[in-house]
Amino acid sequence: MFKIPTLDKLVHEIARLPGVGPKSAQRLTHFLLKNPNYSEELRETLKLVEESIVLCKTCFNYTDNPERICRICQSPHRSAELMCVVEQPEDILQIESSGGYSGLYHVLHGAISPLEGMTPEKLKIRELIKRLDSADGVIEEVILAVDSDLEGDTTVLYLNQELSERSLKVTRLAQGIPMGSDIDYIDDRTLHRALSHRTEV
C-alpha cells in the first residue's frame, strides 16, 4: 500500500473489481497517476455510462438506446421462434461470439439462491412469463442457458415447472466434457453429467 489514505482508498476500490487483486490494483493506480489525461477520459466515460446505459424494456439486456430497446430486440434478422434465457447480460456476449445462435434473449439478472436471498420474485421471471404469454405462440423453444451449478439447476427446475403447462419446447445447453479435454482430468460431477446427457454417435 502507499500509506497515503487517498491513494490507498483508490487501490481498495480498484481491487473490488472482479479479477483484480491488490497488486494489479496498485499497478493500475500507478498508471492513473502517470497518465492524468487517461484519468479524465475514464471519469467522463464512467459518467456517460451511468447517464446513458439502461436495461432493455423487452429482454433486460444493456442498451444506450433512449427508447430502451436493445439492438438484438430491434433486429429484424433474429429468429422470433427461439428465446434464450440467460443469467446476466454478459452471457449474451459469450453466446453471440459463438455464432451458433440467432434468436432472441431474456436476461434474468441472477439465479435462484435462497441462501443468498435471491428468490424467484427478485429475478425477471415474471417478465419472462408475461413475455411468453403475450407472444401468441410465436416462440416455439425456450433455451435455458444458465450456469451448471446448484443455483443454475434450481433455476432450471423452477422455470421448467412454470413453463410445463405451456406448449413450448424447453431445452438446456448441453453439459459434459469440453471439446479437446482429456478424460483423466475431468471432475466427477462433469463426468456424471456427460454420462447422463450422452448422445448417439
N, C-alpha and C positions, 0 to 999 in steps of 0.2 A: 504493500500500500504506500501511498505518497506521504502519509502522515499530515496531509493538508485536508481539512474537513470538506471543502468544496470539491476537490478532485476525488477524494475517497468516496463521496456520495455519487459522483458520476460513474466511477468504477463499479460501485454497488448496483446502480440502476442498469448499466450495460450488462453486467453479469446475470441479471434477471432474465435476459433474452434467452430463448431456447437454443441450446447448443453452444452457448458462450460461457466459458469458465472464467475464473478470476484472472488468469494470466492473459487470456485473449482480451478480456475487458481492459486490462492495463495497457496492452498494445494499442487497442482502439482509442483509448484516452490519449495516449502519446500522439497518435496520428491526428486526432482532432486538435490538439494543442499546436501541432506543427503546421496545420492547414486550416487556418481560420476561415478562409473562403468556403471550404467544404462544409464547415460547421454551419455557416449561414445558409448555404443551399439545403443542407439537411433539415434545418429548422423550418425553412419555407415549405419544403416538400411534406414534412410531417404535418404542418398546419393545413396544407392543401388537402392532404388525405383525410384529416379529421373533419374538414368542412365539406368535402365532396363525396366521399365514399359512403354509400348506404347499402342496405340489403334489397335485393330484387323483390318486388312485391309478389312475384309469381313463384319463384323457386328458392329464394333466400340466399342466392349467391351474392358476391360483392359486385357492385357496379357504381360508376360515376355518372350514369345517365340521370338527368334531372327528373325524368318520368318514372324512375325506379324500375326499369325493365332491363335486364342484362342482355348482352349480345347473343347469348345462346337462346334465350326465350324469344328474342326478336327475329332470329334467323329463320327464313322460310325453307332452308335446306335441311333442317333437323327432322328426324322421323318422329311424328306425333304419337306413334303406336307404342313407343318404348319410353319408360321412365326409370332412371337410375337413381336410387336413394343412397345418399352418402352422409357421413357424419359431419364433415367440415368442408368449407369452400375449397380448401387446398387439395382435397381429394379429387375435385373436378379437374384440376390441373394435371394430376397424375393420370387419370383415365383418358383425358384428351390427348396427352402426349403419346399414349399407346397407339392412337389412330384406329382403334378397333371398335369404337362406339360412335354412333351418330344420332342418338335420341335425345330426350330431354332429361333434366335433373330435378332433384328435390333435396335440399340440404336440411338435415335435422338439427344441426348445431349441437351435437353431442350424442351420447349413447346412454341407455338406461343403466343407472348405477345407484341403487337405493342407499348403499353405504356412504356415498358422496352426496346424497340428497338430490340426485338427478333422476327425477320421476318423469313418466311419460308426459305429464302436463307441462313440464318445463321445456320440452322439445317441440319441434314443429310438426308433430304427429297429427294434431287436429287439422292443421292446414293441409297436410298431405291427404287425409281422408276427404276433406271438403273438395280439394282439387280433383281427386279421382272421381268423386261423385258427380261433379259438375262437368266432367269431360264427355259425358253422354256416350260412353262405351268406346271412345276413340282409342284410349290407352288399352292395349292388349296384354302387355307384360310389364311387371314391376321387378326390377333387378335390385336386390339388396346388397349394395357394395359397402358393407361395414367391416370393421376390423375383426380379425379372427381371435378374439379374446372373450373373457367372461361377459363383459359389458355388451360386446357385439352380438354374442349368442343370445343374451337376454333380450336385446332389441329385436333380433330376428324372430324369436318366439312370439314376442308381443305383437309385432307387425303382422306376422303370419296369421295370428288369431284374429286380428282386427280386419284383415283382408279376406279371410276364408269364405265369407258369405257373398263376396262379390265375384263376378265372372271374369276373374283376372288370372293370368299365369304369374305366379310369384316364384322367382328364382333367386339364387345366391351365387356369388362369384365362386368358381371352382377353388378348392382348397387342397393342399398337399405338398408334394415335393417340387421345389422350384426347378426350372429348366437349368441344366448344367450342373446340378448338385450331385455330390457323392452320397449315396445312401448311408454310408458309415457315419456321416456327420449330421444326420437328421435327428432331431429330438423326438422323443416318444409320442408326444401329442400330435406333432405334424405327421408322423408316420401313421398314427392311428386314423387321422383324418384322410390321409391319402388312400389307405386301405378301404375306409368306409365309402369314399367317393370315387372308387376306381371305375374306369371306363373300358368298354370293349375295344380291342385292337382291330 
